[in-house]
Amino acid sequence: MIKGIGVDLVETKRFTSVKDKEEFLRQILSNKEILNTPKGFKKDYFYAEIFAIKEAILKALAYGFCCGSGWHKIAITKKAEARLSGIIKRFAQEKLVSKIHITKACSKKYTMAFILIE
């Protein structure tokens, strides 16, 4: 049974023009995600992808930041799988979430993530 659907679309260039990129990245990425960042020009695509996936997951869960910050409670693996922890994991368990399906797409201009939660 479908429990939620979330989608997020971001301009990829948004991640090249962040003034204090290190501080911004520490807010949304876990240490492991930072270590998994590819080298070279693909960094900004990676940052946009992780951001869009996490945003779409929060939307699919109907979580929202009114419940507390959740960026580090969602970890995205190299295989684009979501691992939830802390308050977001408990929230998902309360909603009886059994699976999170992730689809993503990138172009030069945009990065999109679509999430379906069972």
C-alpha positions in Angstrom: 0.0 0.0 0.0 1.3 3.5 -0.9 1.9 5.5 2.3 3.3 8.6 0.6 4.7 10.3 -2.5 7.2 13.1 -2.6 9.0 15.0 -5.4 11.6 17.7 -5.4 13.1 19.6 -8.2 16.2 21.9 -7.7 18.3 24.0 -10.0 21.7 22.3 -10.0 23.6 25.6 -10.3 22.2 26.5 -6.9 24.9 24.2 -5.4 27.7 25.9 -7.3 26.8 29.4 -6.0 26.3 28.8 -2.3 28.3 31.5 -0.5 29.4 29.3 2.5 29.3 25.9 0.8 31.0 24.0 3.7 28.6 25.2 6.3 25.6 24.5 4.0 26.8 21.0 3.2 27.4 20.2 6.8 23.7 21.1 7.4 22.3 18.7 4.8 25.0 15.9 4.4 26.2 13.3 6.9 29.9 12.7 7.3 29.6 9.5 5.2 27.8 11.3 2.4 30.6 14.0 2.4 33.1 11.1 2.1 31.1 9.6 -0.8 31.2 12.9 -2.7 32.7 12.3 -6.2 35.7 14.4 -7.2 35.7 17.1 -9.9 32.8 18.7 -11.7 30.2 16.1 -10.6 30.2 17.3 -7.0 27.4 19.8 -7.5 25.3 17.2 -9.2 25.8 14.9 -6.2 25.0 17.6 -3.7 21.8 18.5 -5.7 20.8 14.9 -5.9 21.2 14.2 -2.2 19.3 17.4 -1.3 16.5 16.6 -3.7 16.2 13.0 -2.4 16.1 14.1 1.3 13.5 16.8 0.5 11.3 14.4 -1.4 11.5 11.8 1.4 10.4 14.4 4.0 7.5 15.4 1.7 6.5 11.8 1.2 6.5 11.2 4.9 4.6 14.4 5.4 7.2 15.1 8.1 8.1 18.8 7.8 10.6 20.7 9.8 8.0 21.7 12.4 8.9 18.4 13.9 12.6 19.1 14.2 15.5 19.1 11.8 15.8 15.9 9.9 18.6 16.2 7.4 21.1 14.0 9.3 18.4 11.5 10.2 18.2 10.5 6.5 21.3 8.9 5.0 21.6 8.2 1.3 23.9 5.3 0.4 26.1 5.0 -2.7 23.3 2.8 -4.2 20.8 5.5 -3.6 19.0 3.8 -0.8 17.6 5.7 2.2 18.5 4.8 5.8 16.4 6.5 8.4 17.5 7.1 12.0 16.3 8.9 15.1 13.0 10.8 15.2 12.4 10.3 11.4 12.9 6.5 11.7 10.4 6.5 14.6 8.0 8.7 12.6 8.2 6.2 9.6 7.7 3.3 11.9 4.5 4.9 13.3 3.3 5.3 9.7 4.1 1.6 9.1 6.6 2.4 6.3 8.1 -0.8 4.9 10.0 0.4 1.8 11.2 3.7 0.3 11.6 3.7 -3.5 13.9 6.4 -4.9 14.0 7.6 -8.5 16.2 10.4 -9.6 17.2 12.3 -12.7 19.7 15.0 -13.5 20.3 17.3 -16.4 22.7 20.2 -16.8 20.1 22.5 -15.4 17.9 20.5 -13.0 18.0 17.6 -10.5 14.8 15.8 -9.6 13.9 13.1 -7.0 10.7 11.1 -6.9 9.9 9.1 -3.8 7.3 6.4 -3.3 6.8 5.1 0.2 5.1 1.8 0.9 
